[in-house]
Amino acid sequence: MDKGFIYTLEDEKIVEYMKLSTEDKLNWLEEINEFTDLVLNDKEKEIRAKLRECEI
């Protein structure tokens, strides 16, 4: 893979996440998005967007 990124999770973490309710999963996602929006500067947000689009 020349672009984007890859990461792995332990099986236990995946099972733990699967046990969460849909509402809990959405709340977690919203909190993470709010946090990253607060802490990343404009340049970092630009890099994140390029990673998501597999441009880098």
N, C-alpha and C positions, 0 to 999 in steps of 0.2 A: 504494500500500500504506500503510494507516494504522497498522498495528501490526506488531510483530516487527522484523526487520532483514534486510538484504541485503548480501552481500559478493561480490567476484569474485576469481578466481585467474587467473594467466597459464596459457596452455595448457601451457607447459613444466612447470609445477609439477604440473598434473593428470597429465600423462604420467609424470613422475617417480614420483608416488604410485602410479599404476597398475602400475608395475614392481615394487613391493614385494610380498613374499610376504604371504599372509594372516596368518601369525604376526607378521611385522614390523608390519603395519597394526594388529593387535590390541594388540601391545606399545606402540606409539606412542599409541594411544587410552588405554590404561591409564595410561601415564605422564602424559599431559595431564590426565586426570581426577584423578589423585592430586595433581598440582601445583596445579590450580585449587582443589581441596578444602582444601589447606594454606594457600593465600595469600588466598582470599576470606574476608571476614568474613560474619557471618550476614545482614546487610542486603544485601550484594552477592550472596550466594547466593539470597536471596529475589527480587532483581531479575532475576537470571539465569533463575530458574524462571518468572517472569512473562513474560520475553521468549520463552522456549521454548514457552509456552502461548499466545503471541500475546495476552496480556492487556494489554500496554503497547506 
